[in-house]
């Protein structure tokens, strides 16, 4: 905490007043990285929309961005996979308000719970579904299934990276092809 306070140019007491403990500081750091990752998901989906990419292209851009984010940031990787280590201990699900806080009191931004990997998958899937709803074929339940499958497929590559990205592209395009209504079935 002394080193962090010195690097931030504040007193150690200010750091403790702001975060409460080392755990509170760690929680805030993990929260910031998760928020940054989720903002990147939105930026990627928005950016690919402006370029006129189809649903497959937009999903592939998101897959590539997620893989880069997880490779480049151990906190993002740990948050997505739930694989924490001794050097990177798992954050608490929430940090109590300073001084224990009053029951029912609103939490500050720093006190928001850190999502579990399953909750992150849900947030990403729902964001993809909202962003691509008009581009994805099929009924709403089918579109949700495709978004879920692509999100979970991406996480499998975060957990067990593969050489090259061709397999990911082929699988994502395959999921979109499988979900597209068959022309012969539609003609019946």
TORKOL-4160 file (C-alpha; in steps of 0.2 Angstrom, whole numbers, padded with zeros to 4 digits, m for minus):
188
<pt num="1" X="0000" Y="0000" Z="0000"/>
<pt num="2" X="0015" Y="0012" Z="0003"/>
<pt num="3" X="0021" Y="0009" Z="m0014"/>
<pt num="4" X="0004" Y="0011" Z="m0022"/>
<pt num="5" X="0001" Y="0027" Z="m0012"/>
<pt num="6" X="0018" Y="0034" Z="m0017"/>
<pt num="7" X="0015" Y="0030" Z="m0036"/>
<pt num="8" X="m0002" Y="0038" Z="m0035"/>
<pt num="9" X="0005" Y="0053" Z="m0026"/>
<pt num="10" X="m0006" Y="0052" Z="m0011"/>
<pt num="11" X="m0004" Y="0047" Z="0007"/>
<pt num="12" X="m0006" Y="0029" Z="0013"/>
<pt num="13" X="m0021" Y="0035" Z="0024"/>
<pt num="14" X="m0029" Y="0043" Z="0008"/>
<pt num="15" X="m0028" Y="0026" Z="0000"/>
<pt num="16" X="m0035" Y="0017" Z="0015"/>
<pt num="17" X="m0049" Y="0030" Z="0016"/>
<pt num="18" X="m0053" Y="0027" Z="m0002"/>
<pt num="19" X="m0052" Y="0009" Z="m0003"/>
<pt num="20" X="m0053" Y="0003" Z="0015"/>
<pt num="21" X="m0040" Y="m0011" Z="0013"/>
<pt num="22" X="m0028" Y="m0020" Z="0001"/>
<pt num="23" X="m0043" Y="m0031" Z="m0004"/>
<pt num="24" X="m0054" Y="m0016" Z="m0007"/>
<pt num="25" X="m0040" Y="m0009" Z="m0019"/>
<pt num="26" X="m0038" Y="m0026" Z="m0027"/>
<pt num="27" X="m0057" Y="m0026" Z="m0030"/>
<pt num="28" X="m0057" Y="m0009" Z="m0038"/>
<pt num="29" X="m0043" Y="m0014" Z="m0049"/>
<pt num="30" X="m0052" Y="m0030" Z="m0055"/>
<pt num="31" X="m0068" Y="m0020" Z="m0057"/>
<pt num="32" X="m0059" Y="m0007" Z="m0068"/>
<pt num="33" X="m0052" Y="m0021" Z="m0079"/>
<pt num="34" X="m0069" Y="m0030" Z="m0081"/>
<pt num="35" X="m0078" Y="m0013" Z="m0085"/>
<pt num="36" X="m0064" Y="m0010" Z="m0098"/>
<pt num="37" X="m0067" Y="m0027" Z="m0106"/>
<pt num="38" X="m0085" Y="m0024" Z="m0107"/>
<pt num="39" X="m0083" Y="m0007" Z="m0114"/>
<pt num="40" X="m0072" Y="m0015" Z="m0127"/>
<pt num="41" X="m0085" Y="m0027" Z="m0132"/>
<pt num="42" X="m0097" Y="m0013" Z="m0135"/>
<pt num="43" X="m0084" Y="m0003" Z="m0145"/>
<pt num="44" X="m0080" Y="m0018" Z="m0155"/>
<pt num="45" X="m0098" Y="m0021" Z="m0159"/>
<pt num="46" X="m0102" Y="m0003" Z="m0163"/>
<pt num="47" X="m0086" Y="m0001" Z="m0174"/>
<pt num="48" X="m0090" Y="m0016" Z="m0184"/>
<pt num="49" X="m0108" Y="m0010" Z="m0187"/>
<pt num="50" X="m0101" Y="0007" Z="m0194"/>
<pt num="51" X="m0090" Y="m0003" Z="m0206"/>
<pt num="52" X="m0105" Y="m0012" Z="m0213"/>
<pt num="53" X="m0098" Y="m0029" Z="m0208"/>
<pt num="54" X="m0111" Y="m0044" Z="m0208"/>
<pt num="55" X="m0115" Y="m0053" Z="m0192"/>
<pt num="56" X="m0101" Y="m0066" Z="m0195"/>
<pt num="57" X="m0088" Y="m0052" Z="m0197"/>
<pt num="58" X="m0094" Y="m0043" Z="m0182"/>
<pt num="59" X="m0094" Y="m0059" Z="m0172"/>
<pt num="60" X="m0076" Y="m0063" Z="m0178"/>
<pt num="61" X="m0070" Y="m0046" Z="m0174"/>
<pt num="62" X="m0077" Y="m0048" Z="m0156"/>
<pt num="63" X="m0069" Y="m0065" Z="m0154"/>
<pt num="64" X="m0052" Y="m0058" Z="m0160"/>
<pt num="65" X="m0053" Y="m0043" Z="m0148"/>
<pt num="66" X="m0058" Y="m0054" Z="m0134"/>
<pt num="67" X="m0044" Y="m0066" Z="m0137"/>
<pt num="68" X="m0031" Y="m0051" Z="m0138"/>
<pt num="69" X="m0038" Y="m0044" Z="m0122"/>
<pt num="70" X="m0037" Y="m0060" Z="m0112"/>
<pt num="71" X="m0019" Y="m0063" Z="m0119"/>
<pt num="72" X="m0014" Y="m0046" Z="m0115"/>
<pt num="73" X="m0022" Y="m0044" Z="m0098"/>
<pt num="74" X="m0020" Y="m0057" Z="m0084"/>
<pt num="75" X="m0035" Y="m0049" Z="m0074"/>
<pt num="76" X="m0046" Y="m0050" Z="m0089"/>
<pt num="77" X="m0041" Y="m0068" Z="m0093"/>
<pt num="78" X="m0044" Y="m0073" Z="m0074"/>
<pt num="79" X="m0061" Y="m0064" Z="m0074"/>
<pt num="80" X="m0067" Y="m0073" Z="m0090"/>
<pt num="81" X="m0061" Y="m0090" Z="m0085"/>
<pt num="82" X="m0062" Y="m0090" Z="m0066"/>
<pt num="83" X="m0044" Y="m0096" Z="m0066"/>
<pt num="84" X="m0035" Y="m0086" Z="m0052"/>
<pt num="85" X="m0019" Y="m0090" Z="m0044"/>
<pt num="86" X="m0008" Y="m0087" Z="m0029"/>
<pt num="87" X="m0001" Y="m0072" Z="m0037"/>
<pt num="88" X="m0018" Y="m0067" Z="m0043"/>
<pt num="89" X="m0030" Y="m0071" Z="m0030"/>
<pt num="90" X="m0049" Y="m0071" Z="m0034"/>
<pt num="91" X="m0058" Y="m0055" Z="m0029"/>
<pt num="92" X="m0072" Y="m0055" Z="m0016"/>
<pt num="93" X="m0089" Y="m0055" Z="m0024"/>
<pt num="94" X="m0091" Y="m0038" Z="m0016"/>
<pt num="95" X="m0082" Y="m0027" Z="m0004"/>
<pt num="96" X="m0093" Y="m0020" Z="0011"/>
<pt num="97" X="m0095" Y="m0001" Z="0011"/>
<pt num="98" X="m0082" Y="0009" Z="0022"/>
<pt num="99" X="m0086" Y="0007" Z="0040"/>
<pt num="100" X="m0097" Y="m0008" Z="0037"/>
<pt num="101" X="m0111" Y="0003" Z="0028"/>
<pt num="102" X="m0129" Y="0004" Z="0034"/>
<pt num="103" X="m0140" Y="m0010" Z="0029"/>
<pt num="104" X="m0148" Y="m0006" Z="0013"/>
<pt num="105" X="m0137" Y="0008" Z="0009"/>
<pt num="106" X="m0132" Y="0011" Z="m0009"/>
<pt num="107" X="m0115" Y="0004" Z="m0015"/>
<pt num="108" X="m0103" Y="0016" Z="m0023"/>
<pt num="109" X="m0096" Y="0011" Z="m0040"/>
<pt num="110" X="m0080" Y="0003" Z="m0031"/>
<pt num="111" X="m0092" Y="m0008" Z="m0021"/>
<pt num="112" X="m0101" Y="m0016" Z="m0035"/>
<pt num="113" X="m0099" Y="m0034" Z="m0035"/>
<pt num="114" X="m0087" Y="m0042" Z="m0047"/>
<pt num="115" X="m0095" Y="m0053" Z="m0060"/>
<pt num="116" X="m0092" Y="m0072" Z="m0060"/>
<pt num="117" X="m0087" Y="m0079" Z="m0077"/>
<pt num="118" X="m0105" Y="m0085" Z="m0079"/>
<pt num="119" X="m0111" Y="m0068" Z="m0077"/>
<pt num="120" X="m0098" Y="m0061" Z="m0089"/>
<pt num="121" X="m0104" Y="m0073" Z="m0102"/>
<pt num="122" X="m0122" Y="m0068" Z="m0099"/>
<pt num="123" X="m0117" Y="m0049" Z="m0101"/>
<pt num="124" X="m0107" Y="m0052" Z="m0117"/>
<pt num="125" X="m0120" Y="m0064" Z="m0125"/>
<pt num="126" X="m0134" Y="m0051" Z="m0121"/>
<pt num="127" X="m0123" Y="m0037" Z="m0128"/>
<pt num="128" X="m0120" Y="m0047" Z="m0144"/>
<pt num="129" X="m0138" Y="m0051" Z="m0145"/>
<pt num="130" X="m0144" Y="m0033" Z="m0144"/>
<pt num="131" X="m0130" Y="m0027" Z="m0156"/>
<pt num="132" X="m0133" Y="m0041" Z="m0169"/>
<pt num="133" X="m0152" Y="m0044" Z="m0167"/>
<pt num="134" X="m0157" Y="m0037" Z="m0184"/>
<pt num="135" X="m0142" Y="m0046" Z="m0193"/>
<pt num="136" X="m0144" Y="m0064" Z="m0186"/>
<pt num="137" X="m0156" Y="m0076" Z="m0194"/>
<pt num="138" X="m0169" Y="m0086" Z="m0185"/>
<pt num="139" X="m0181" Y="m0084" Z="m0171"/>
<pt num="140" X="m0176" Y="m0075" Z="m0155"/>
<pt num="141" X="m0172" Y="m0091" Z="m0146"/>
<pt num="142" X="m0161" Y="m0097" Z="m0160"/>
<pt num="143" X="m0152" Y="m0080" Z="m0161"/>
<pt num="144" X="m0149" Y="m0081" Z="m0142"/>
<pt num="145" X="m0142" Y="m0099" Z="m0144"/>
<pt num="146" X="m0130" Y="m0094" Z="m0157"/>
<pt num="147" X="m0124" Y="m0079" Z="m0147"/>
<pt num="148" X="m0121" Y="m0090" Z="m0132"/>
<pt num="149" X="m0112" Y="m0103" Z="m0142"/>
<pt num="150" X="m0100" Y="m0090" Z="m0150"/>
<pt num="151" X="m0097" Y="m0083" Z="m0133"/>
<pt num="152" X="m0093" Y="m0100" Z="m0125"/>
<pt num="153" X="m0083" Y="m0105" Z="m0140"/>
<pt num="154" X="m0072" Y="m0089" Z="m0138"/>
<pt num="155" X="m0069" Y="m0093" Z="m0119"/>
<pt num="156" X="m0064" Y="m0111" Z="m0124"/>
<pt num="157" X="m0050" Y="m0102" Z="m0134"/>
<pt num="158" X="m0046" Y="m0091" Z="m0120"/>
<pt num="159" X="m0044" Y="m0106" Z="m0108"/>
<pt num="160" X="m0035" Y="m0117" Z="m0121"/>
<pt num="161" X="m0027" Y="m0106" Z="m0135"/>
<pt num="162" X="m0025" Y="m0114" Z="m0152"/>
<pt num="163" X="m0012" Y="m0110" Z="m0165"/>
<pt num="164" X="m0019" Y="m0098" Z="m0178"/>
<pt num="165" X="m0037" Y="m0091" Z="m0179"/>
<pt num="166" X="m0043" Y="m0101" Z="m0194"/>
<pt num="167" X="m0052" Y="m0114" Z="m0183"/>
<pt num="168" X="m0062" Y="m0100" Z="m0173"/>
<pt num="169" X="m0067" Y="m0092" Z="m0190"/>
<pt num="170" X="m0073" Y="m0108" Z="m0197"/>
<pt num="171" X="m0083" Y="m0112" Z="m0182"/>
<pt num="172" X="m0091" Y="m0095" Z="m0180"/>
<pt num="173" X="m0096" Y="m0095" Z="m0198"/>
<pt num="174" X="m0103" Y="m0113" Z="m0196"/>
<pt num="175" X="m0113" Y="m0108" Z="m0181"/>
<pt num="176" X="m0121" Y="m0094" Z="m0192"/>
<pt num="177" X="m0124" Y="m0106" Z="m0207"/>
<pt num="178" X="m0132" Y="m0119" Z="m0196"/>
<pt num="179" X="m0144" Y="m0106" Z="m0188"/>
<pt num="180" X="m0149" Y="m0099" Z="m0205"/>
<pt num="181" X="m0166" Y="m0105" Z="m0211"/>
<pt num="182" X="m0165" Y="m0118" Z="m0224"/>
<pt num="183" X="m0171" Y="m0112" Z="m0241"/>
<pt num="184" X="m0179" Y="m0129" Z="m0244"/>
<pt num="185" X="m0188" Y="m0129" Z="m0227"/>
<pt num="186" X="m0194" Y="m0111" Z="m0230"/>
<pt num="187" X="m0200" Y="m0116" Z="m0248"/>
<pt num="188" X="m0211" Y="m0130" Z="m0241"/>
